[in-house]
Each structure stands twice: as structure tokens, then as C-alpha cells.
Amino acid sequence: MILEIQNLTKGYGKHMALNQVSLSLTPGVYALLGPNGAGKSTLMNLIAGNIRQDYGKICYDGKTTEALGREFRRILGTDSYTQLRANETRGNNVCRLLLE
């Protein structure tokens, strides 16, 4: 299981929240650290499918998350037919996905 982020770019007006971010995540424990405005929430929202990237792609096991659609959201636990666990955010569900 691998989550690949390739050249991910997202801007809000003149502010560039993410600029060509690339990384590969395999099962394990990860942390996103940075100051306010560094793009941490934007990255998590892009992975969870809450917002769309301006450029780049997010792949899960070689398939884009857009192509996987509802299946990827089900894996994350964010599908409209799947309730989030009590007191968990979508970001926690992304972390849980990577730990399983």
C-alpha cells in the first residue's frame, strides 16, 4: 500500500499553499510539521478529496484517487455512506489509512 503525491500544487488567489509537493507514503507513522500557512491543512484536504488541486496528482497503489473515487473515500472512511468514527477528523482517517 502506497500513497504517492506527485507535483501537487494548490493556490488561493495570489497565495501558493503548495508548490509542486512530491512524496511517497508507505504504512507507518508520519507527522506534518510547519508554521501557520505552510500548507498542512491544504495537503490533508487534498488527500481527503475535500478540495481539488490546481496541478499534480495523488495516487493510491498506482491509481489516481480521482479514478478510484468513492472507493478511495471508503478506504479513508470519508464516503458519504460511511460515518466517521466518533471524534475523528478526516485527517485522522488519512493517518489511520497509512498505519493499517
N, C-alpha and C positions, 0 to 999 in steps of 0.2 A: 504494500500500500504506500503510495507516494503522492504528495500534493506538490505540484510544480507551478511556480509563478514565474511567468516569462515577460520581461519588459513592461511590467504593469505601470500604467500612467493614469493619473486622475487629477484633474484640476477643478478648482472652483473659481470661476472668473479669472482674475489675474494671478491667483494663488495656486501654486502647484503643490498639491498634497503628497503625491507620489510621482516620482520621475524615473521611469524605467527600472523598477524594482524587479529583481530576479532572485529566486531562491527555490530550493527543493527541501521539502519536509518529509521525513520518514517517521514512523512511530517513535515517540519519545516525548520528552518534556522540553517545551520551548517557552521563552518569555519575550515579549515585545517591550523594550525599554526605550524611552525617549522623552524629551520635553513636550509640553503642550504644543499642539500644532505640528508635531513631527509626522503625523500620518498613521498612527497606530490604529485608531478607530476606523479610519478610512479603509485601511487594509483589511481589517476584520469584517467590515460591512461589505466590501467587495467579495471576499471569500464566501460569506454567507448569502450573497446574492441580493442584498438589500439595495445596492446601488450598482450601476454599470460603469465599467472602466472606459476611459477615453481611448486607450490603446493597450495592447498586450493581451495575454490570455492566462487563464487559470485552468490547470488540468488535474484530474484525479485519475490515477492509474492509466495515464496516456490519453484520456478522453477529456475534451473541454467540459467544464461544468455547465456551460450553456447547452451543449449537446446532451448531457446527462439529465438536465432539467430537474424534474420532480424527484428522480431517483437520487440525485446528489443532495437535494434538500431533505429527503427522507433519511439519508445516511447521517446528515448533520443533526437531524431532529428538528428541522425548521419547516417542514412541509405543512401545508395548511391542515392536513388531516392528522398530523402528529403533534400532540401537545408537548410544549417544552416542559422539562422536569421542573418541579416547583422550585422557585427562587433561582433559576438558572437563566443566564442570558445566552443569546446566540453565540457570542464569543466563547463562552464556556463550552458550548456544544462543539465548536470547532476544535477546541483543545481536547475535548473528550474523544473526538474522532481520531485525532493523531495519537492518542495514548492507547487506543484499542488495538 
